[in-house]
Amino acid sequence: MSNTSLLLPFRKKGNSMQFLVKNEYIPGWDTHPDICGIMNPATDEFYEKKMLEQLKHETGIIVDSDELIRLGLCAIKRSSELICYLYAVDLSKRSEVIEKEMDNYIWISEDRLMESIDAQLLSTYARLKFLLF
């Protein structure tokens, strides 16, 4: 296993926020899909580029690296030295891209995000909320 990066695209709608997440199986957890962050293995110094290429390939959303909000690091788990690089990107002004259907990707509310079992997703959300408010 290697270090990873997590990207949390979001948009502001009125007084609330929505987040673009994946709805997929978490290996070793249970037998139904769960809400997860957009993860990408980070194996070299080009992990940001690879993360943005994955987003483009899977959703069609094109993000430039200068649009990324860098949120720092968090540990993958307590008993390991592996880390996750945390990122967010504001897609509020991209309504033409956001409304199309995407496989396994869904827009969710803050309340639904808080129900996630993905610890790295919750860490990314907490750091983003701290920066924005």
JONOR-V125032 format. One record per residue. N is the residue number from 1. PSI is psi in degrees with one decimal (999 if undefined). Layout:
{{N;PSI} {N;PSI}}
This chain:
{{1;147.0} {2;175.1} {3;158.9} {4;170.7} {5;149.9} {6;131.8} {7;131.5} {8;92.0} {9;143.2} {10;163.6} {11;148.5} {12;129.2} {13;102.8} {14;-124.8} {15;7.4} {16;174.1} {17;149.4} {18;151.2} {19;138.9} {20;117.0} {21;169.9} {22;148.8} {23;97.3} {24;169.3} {25;140.1} {26;113.5} {27;133.8} {28;3.6} {29;-69.0} {30;-170.6} {31;16.7} {32;154.8} {33;147.9} {34;163.1} {35;123.4} {36;158.1} {37;167.6} {38;99.0} {39;150.4} {40;129.2} {41;133.6} {42;101.4} {43;-9.1} {44;-171.7} {45;-4.6} {46;23.4} {47;-34.0} {48;-45.1} {49;-44.3} {50;-37.2} {51;-43.2} {52;-34.7} {53;-39.7} {54;-44.8} {55;-44.6} {56;-46.3} {57;-43.2} {58;-26.1} {59;-19.1} {60;0.5} {61;123.6} {62;122.3} {63;134.5} {64;149.6} {65;-25.8} {66;-8.2} {67;-13.1} {68;140.1} {69;110.4} {70;122.7} {71;7.7} {72;-152.1} {73;158.9} {74;157.6} {75;144.0} {76;-47.4} {77;162.0} {78;-36.8} {79;18.7} {80;158.0} {81;3.8} {82;143.6} {83;163.5} {84;125.9} {85;127.4} {86;133.0} {87;155.8} {88;162.5} {89;135.0} {90;117.2} {91;20.9} {92;-32.6} {93;17.1} {94;54.2} {95;-30.8} {96;-30.0} {97;-35.2} {98;-29.7} {99;-11.1} {100;155.6} {101;141.3} {102;133.7} {103;128.5} {104;2.3} {105;135.8} {106;152.6} {107;130.8} {108;162.4} {109;169.2} {110;-40.3} {111;-43.4} {112;-37.4} {113;-37.7} {114;-13.0} {115;-4.2} {116;150.4} {117;1.6} {118;104.6} {119;-37.7} {120;-36.8} {121;-45.1} {122;-36.5} {123;-41.6} {124;-45.6} {125;-45.9} {126;-43.5} {127;-38.2} {128;-44.8} {129;-40.7} {130;-41.2} {131;-37.3} {132;-27.8} {133;999}}
